[in-house]
């Protein structure tokens, strides 16, 4: 258990999508401001939009407008979530750099979330990969460390699904701890089964997001989805505290000497903007306290 | 970095003292109820009171009454914080099982906290040890992983202070991350310098309390101060999110197979009581979401 840490890690901020999706809709202009604040902080991979039905997910309306308003640079990869072929076509028309698609290893969760079986979701993902040669597809596997319906998940089943998703053309696979059921032990078991060449998308439902990221780093994982301010989850359900906060992960990585190229102070500024946009304090503690290098004012 | 985890760990819940100290005073009867709830959950070490000036710390008034009202058992160690010889005498008269004393390795923090130098605090601790042969003394060293005034702390200085505290008669030394400046790297460095036979008292100011506990476990540390519900710190300062929550640590240890003898469900009940006593939700996420074994109700 444990080993030398990697020298660098890649952070994809999913706040503008996964973070804002459950919120009261924020305007296109403000979502663009938030993404620009992340780019200013040095974030180079951002899930910027979701090409979904604006009726089903009002907070994600205007995805094409968000993409059109954003400054483009070869240094910044802009990702969009797409639920189906139609969404993928719209995303590609908006010049999205990378597509994320979702599937749950939990049959019940998949049925409840998208109204189809996991096998049907696999077929949808295969069709998206086949029709989108110009953008890499990252399949995000939800409930990979436990299902709120079926409980424990077999790491071998996660590895098998990861293999099938690669086979149908996914350029990357990201394992999500959708309801915060991972622990360092589950991270170890799943990474041992799947290998370290996956991304991790961690939620802090039980306060374990950062320790799970640390366990994964010790196993050689270097790719993480995080959300500025720790946005995400339901703002109305106590205990559903959203995604791993970008600034909490980057602050820890900074002190561990794992390079991300991202400024914690810049993230704290972006988190303050996120807080203003959603109208309440964000869950991130680093957003409130600042990095450890920020000493008490007025100290002698 | 990292190694096999220990098979068991000892948790001391400091919620009734460190957790409630900054709060609007809670009655003696309600503090006793909270301690009884912790005992019911299986906690066997509890910081139950502080024998301090009730004028200076109104929330801790009635320490002797708390001790007198508690059921006593050889299986449960009841600890009290004492700031000086007078407090130690009152605590021993109240039949306290263990005394905690504090000292900061940060000179500025010590001066601001207790109005004397760290060397003067060492002398006070030596006097308490000399006058209290009937109860072991645990010296809690604040700012051991960083000072909000002086920044980084030299692990060798922590080791030297730990040695001096043992030399004057302290039965145990606990290192506190008072303002959440520890990271797994700082934990590794300090435990490598001091050795694993220390307790850790972690605060979650920057969201790192649980990952720091995990790093310490990997280094062989088995003794942790935690607070039911994650109480502690200032309830009014955003970002000062209190102590490591007992139920968050125990939930993780349960899944890691590290035995504590404590029931997470019992802790969730105690955290609900703590929440009612302070009149707001507690910061602990496990208190809100329950352990990972608690699956969604009504699942098919």
Interface residues (C-beta under 8 A of the other chain):
Chain A: X1 X2 X3 X4 X5 X108 X146 X147 X148 X149 X150 X151 X180 X181 X183 X184 X185 X186 X204 X205 X206 X207 X208 X210 X211 X213 X214 X215 X218 X237 X238 X239 X240 X241 X245 X248 X251 X252 X255 X256 X257 X281 X284 X285 X286 X287 X288 X289 X290 X291 X292 X293 X295 X296 X299 X300
Chain B: X1 X2 X3 X4 X5 X108 X146 X147 X148 X149 X150 X151 X180 X181 X183 X184 X185 X186 X204 X205 X206 X207 X208 X210 X211 X213 X214 X215 X218 X237 X238 X239 X240 X241 X245 X248 X251 X252 X255 X256 X257 X281 X284 X285 X286 X287 X288 X289 X290 X291 X292 X293 X295 X296 X299 X300
